[in-house]
Amino acid sequence: MVEQDTIKLLRECDEGIKMGVASIDEVLEYTHHEALREALTGCKEEHDKLKKEIQLLLDGYHDEGKDPNPMAKGMSWIKTNVKLSMNDSDKTIADLITDGCNMGVKSLNRYLNQYEAADETSKDITKRLIRLEERLAVDLRPFL
């Protein structure tokens, strides 16, 4: 049970990181304010570090990780591009990314509760990812 919950929790983190990085990549070219660009790129770099940690652990379980649901990824892409085509302001970018952060925090907390038998290492990574998402949402508030 511990191993199954650990793998499942790590896979959900992997999926969330991939979704978050893709979202940041989609909006970076539209940023106007340097501080916003720095907040986004800094967060992306932190996501990449966690991704590497997760992949090492998943490799130990001979698991490839989890890609985002194509439907969810497509809907996110459509929402982002429609909103940015109507208004490519930093406010729109901050709003989109904040929504994504909030959804990520909610989902990751749900998975922490759902996979309670997961090992402490995977729980720690999940909590670090939650804090990263929460911090980005706070960092983006001045741009809302």
N, C-alpha and C positions, 0 to 999 in steps of 0.2 A: 504494500500500500504506500509506503514512504517513497519508494522509487517511482511508482506511477504518478503520484501527486507531484513529486519534484519535477518530473519530465513535463507534465501538463502545465505546471506553473511557469516553468522556464519557456515553454513554447508560447504561452500567452504573452509573456514579456517580449519574446522575440518578435511576435506579430505586432505588438504595440509599438515597439521601437521602429520597425520597418514602416509602419503607417505614419508615425510621427516624423521620421526623416523625410519620407516622401512628401508630406505636407509642407514641411519647411522648404524643401527644394522647390516646390511649386510656387511659393510666394517670394522667395529671396530676390528674384530679379525685379520685382515690383516695389521693393522697399525704397523709400526716399531718404529717411533719416538714418544717419550712420549708427546711432545708438540702437535702433531697432535691428539693423542688420547685424550688429555685434552680438546682441542678445540672442538672436536666432542662430547665428553660426556657432556661438559658444555652446548653446544647448545641443545643437546638432553634433558637435564634437563629443560632448558628454554622452549622448545617446550612442555614438559609435564606440566609445570605450566600454559601455555596458554591453553592447552587442557582442563585442569580442569576448568578454567574460562569459556571457551566456553561451556563446558558441563553443567555447572550450569545455564547459560543463556538459552541454548537449553532446559534443563529440565523445565524451566519456561514456555516455549512455547509448552511443551509436544512433543518435537521432539528428535529423537534418534541420530541425526547427520548424517554424510555421510561417507561411506567407499570409499576408492579409487577404481576407475574403475579397475576391474580385468585384463582387457587387458593392461591397462597402467602399472599396478603393475607388471604384468608378463613380459612385454617388458623391464621394468626397471631392473627386476631381471636378465633376460637373458643378457642384456647389461653389467651389473655389473659383473656377474660371468664370462662371456666370456673375458672381459678385464682383470679381476683379474687373470684368469687362464693363460693368456698370459704374464702378468706382474703385480705382486702383490706389486709393489713399492708404497711408499707414494705419489709419483707424480701421479700415476694412480688414487689413492683414492681421492686426492685433485681435480683432473680433473673431476672425476665423480660427486663428491659432489658439486663442483662449478657449473657445468652444471645444476644440480638439483636446486640449489639456484637461479640461473638466471631464470630458467623456473618458479619457484615459485613466484619470484618477479614480473615477467611479468604477470602471471595469476592473482595474487592477486590485482595488480593495475587495471587490466581489470575488475575484479569483483567489486572493489571500484567504478569504473565509471558506471558499469552496474546497480548496486544496490544503486544508489545515494540516494534513499529515506530511506535507512537503518538508524537506530538510531545511535547516536554519540558513544555510548558504543561499538557497534559492529565495527564501523569504526575505533575507537581507537585500538581495539584488532587487527584488520587487519593491521593497520599501524605499530603496535609493531611487528607483525609477519614479515612484510616486512623488518623492520630494523634488526631483528634477522637474517634473511636470507642474507641480504646485509653484515652484520658484519661477518658472517661465511665465506662468499666468500672472504672478505678482509683478514680474519685471515688465510685462506688457501693459499694465494698467495705465501708465502715463500716455500711452498712444491710443487708448480707447476714446 
